């Protein structure tokens, strides 16, 4: 296992001065359930702040007024839902159409859990030919199928916290935490995916190279923080970065945003929307310290 020890990841490709919305990536965020509309909003906002040209939030139909009212800069699409306010099996055809219209799919934040969702997510994971970021309830939905997860030609990035990763591996949280780098690397290598194992010193691995993040603080251990990271990874993927580089940079910038927010609010009072608020400053800071200006990029 090769371990990168670089101080900071590579930055985003140069933004074309004559670019348009389609140039910078079209991101579809499949998220939200009854009582969890905020997860979709945070992921969508992070994708926008990460530089995506278009972001579409696909949520259960009853959530559209809430999600659309949170931010006017992204699109919203209502999907069929069940009696519990989660996605219904009948949403599959609509989702396939939406996936075909976008470049990147981020799926999982706030979706909830049901048999219909497990079937839907398992199908989309295996059959979707677009790069996909799998987070939260989408990881939980795939856990029963870990031994039968089909390798995909399209890139897949998993962004679990230790509990979700443990369920995926059939291990306890303590077992995962005792050797975070090893478990992240082995799963990434076995499934040919990128793993972003969240927590203190977040681990990013594709099975061949592994990088450990040093930005961030305890204030980021708050609901919604992971949703922000999901949107950011998807945004960077949509702008042409490799899955490993996009994940590495997203984790790094996410942590810097948390550190900037903590300087103002302290770690105790920090909330996930503060991360979104400080993403522009964090990205600008990374740009200014990257050693390469946008105009000098290849």
ZICORZI-V931958 format. One record per residue. SS is DSSP state (H for helix, E for strand, C for the rest). OMEGA is omega in radians with two decimals (999 if undefined). NEAR is the number of other ideal C-beta (glycine too) atoms within 12 Angstrom. Layout:
SS&OMEGA&NEAR / SS&OMEGA&NEAR
This chain:
C&3.09&21 / E&-3.12&16 / E&3.09&18 / E&3.12&24 / C&-3.14&13 / C&-3.12&22 / C&3.14&17 / C&-3.10&28 / C&3.00&34 / C&-3.12&27 / C&-3.11&35 / C&3.04&36 / C&3.11&25 / C&3.08&22 / C&-3.13&23 / C&-3.10&17 / C&3.12&9 / C&-3.14&7 / C&3.09&18 / C&-3.06&13 / H&-3.12&21 / H&-3.10&17 / H&-2.96&21 / H&2.98&30 / C&3.06&39 / E&-3.02&34 / E&3.03&51 / E&3.11&47 / E&3.11&57 / E&-2.94&55 / C&3.00&55 / C&3.05&46 / C&-3.12&37 / C&-3.12&25 / C&-3.07&19 / C&3.14&33 / H&-3.13&34 / H&3.13&33 / H&3.11&46 / H&-3.12&53 / H&-3.11&39 / H&3.12&46 / H&3.13&60 / H&3.11&48 / H&3.13&41 / H&3.10&52 / H&3.09&52 / H&-3.12&38 / H&3.08&36 / C&3.07&45 / C&-3.13&40 / C&3.14&44 / C&3.13&29 / E&3.08&30 / E&3.13&44 / E&3.10&43 / E&3.09&50 / E&-3.01&44 / E&3.01&48 / E&-2.96&43 / H&-3.09&27 / H&-3.12&25 / H&-3.05&36 / H&3.14&25 / H&-3.14&14 / H&-3.07&27 / H&3.14&39 / H&-3.14&24 / H&-3.11&14 / H&-3.06&27 / C&-3.10&28 / C&-2.99&14 / C&3.07&21 / C&3.06&37 / E&3.04&29 / E&3.09&33 / E&3.11&33 / E&-3.14&27 / E&3.09&42 / C&-3.13&24 / E&3.12&30 / C&-3.07&25 / C&3.14&12 / C&3.12&20 / C&3.06&26 / C&-3.12&36 / E&3.13&47 / C&3.09&29 / H&-3.07&24 / H&3.11&17 / H&-3.00&34 / H&-3.09&26 / H&3.12&17 / H&3.12&28 / H&3.12&38 / H&3.09&23 / H&3.13&16 / H&3.13&33 / H&3.11&34 / H&-3.10&17 / C&-3.07&21 / C&-3.09&38 / C&-3.01&36 / E&3.08&47 / E&2.97&49 / E&-3.02&60 / E&2.99&56 / C&-3.02&47 / C&3.02&49 / C&-3.07&44 / C&-3.04&51 / C&-3.08&36 / C&3.06&29 / C&3.12&26 / H&3.12&18 / H&3.12&28 / H&3.12&42 / H&3.12&26 / H&-3.09&23 / H&-3.08&40 / H&3.09&42 / H&3.12&30 / H&-3.10&25 / H&3.13&40 / H&-3.06&40 / H&-2.96&23 / H&-3.08&21 / C&-3.12&35 / C&3.11&20 / C&3.04&33 / E&-3.04&39 / E&3.00&44 / E&-3.06&52 / E&-3.04&49 / E&2.87&50 / H&-3.04&47 / H&3.04&37 / H&3.06&46 / H&3.11&47 / H&-3.13&33 / H&-3.12&36 / H&-3.05&43 / H&3.14&31 / C&-3.07&20 / C&-3.00&22 / H&-3.10&27 / H&-3.09&13 / H&3.08&13 / C&-3.14&26 / C&3.01&21 / C&-3.09&16 / C&3.06&26 / C&3.14&15 / C&-3.12&26 / C&3.08&35 / E&3.08&42 / E&3.07&49 / E&-3.12&52 / E&-3.06&50 / C&2.81&44 / C&-3.03&35 / H&3.12&33 / H&3.12&24 / H&-3.13&35 / H&3.09&41 / H&3.10&27 / H&3.14&27 / H&-3.09&38 / H&-3.04&33 / C&-3.13&15 / C&3.02&25 / C&-3.13&15 / H&-3.13&21 / H&3.10&13 / H&3.10&18 / H&-3.04&31 / H&-3.12&24 / H&3.11&14 / C&-3.04&21 / H&-3.09&35 / H&-3.13&30 / H&-3.07&24 / H&3.11&34 / H&-3.12&44 / H&-3.07&29 / H&3.12&27 / H&3.14&39 / H&-3.13&38 / H&-3.11&22 / H&-3.04&21 / H&-3.10&32 / C&3.13&24 / C&2.95&42 / E&3.09&43 / E&3.00&50 / E&-3.11&50 / E&-2.99&46 / C&-3.14&40 / C&3.07&32 / C&-3.08&22 / C&3.13&22 / C&-3.12&40 / E&3.05&43 / E&-3.12&45 / E&2.98&41 / C&-3.13&36 / C&3.11&27 / C&3.06&22 / E&-3.08&29 / E&-3.11&36 / E&-3.13&39 / E&-3.09&30 / C&3.11&39 / C&3.08&20 / C&3.10&33 / C&-3.04&37 / C&-3.05&29 / H&3.11&18 / H&-3.13&28 / H&3.06&39 / C&-3.06&24 / C&-3.10&27 / C&3.11&22 / C&-3.13&35 / H&3.13&42 / H&3.09&48 / H&3.08&48 / H&3.14&54 / H&3.13&55 / H&3.13&56 / H&-3.11&55 / H&3.08&57 / H&-3.14&58 / H&3.14&55 / H&-3.11&48 / H&3.04&51 / H&-3.11&46 / H&3.12&43 / C&2.96&36 / C&3.11&29 / C&3.02&33 / C&3.14&25 / H&3.13&39 / H&-3.12&35 / H&3.13&31 / H&-3.14&47 / H&-3.14&49 / H&-3.12&43 / H&-3.13&42 / H&3.13&56 / H&-3.12&46 / H&-3.13&42 / H&3.11&48 / H&3.12&51 / H&3.10&42 / H&3.08&36 / H&3.10&43 / H&3.12&44 / H&3.10&31 / H&3.13&31 / H&-3.13&35 / H&3.09&28 / H&-3.10&19 / H&-3.00&17 / H&-2.98&22 / C&-3.11&16 / C&-3.07&20 / C&-3.02&14 / C&-3.06&14 / C&3.07&32 / C&-2.99&27 / H&3.14&35 / H&3.03&29 / H&3.11&33 / H&3.09&47 / H&-3.12&41 / H&-3.07&23 / H&3.09&34 / H&3.14&38 / H&3.14&23 / H&3.13&24 / H&3.13&39 / H&3.13&34 / H&-3.14&21 / H&3.13&23 / H&3.08&36 / H&-3.05&27 / H&-3.13&16 / H&-3.07&18 / C&-3.14&24 / C&3.13&14 / C&3.11&18 / C&3.13&13 / H&-3.07&21 / H&3.14&11 / H&-3.08&11 / C&3.10&17 / C&999&8
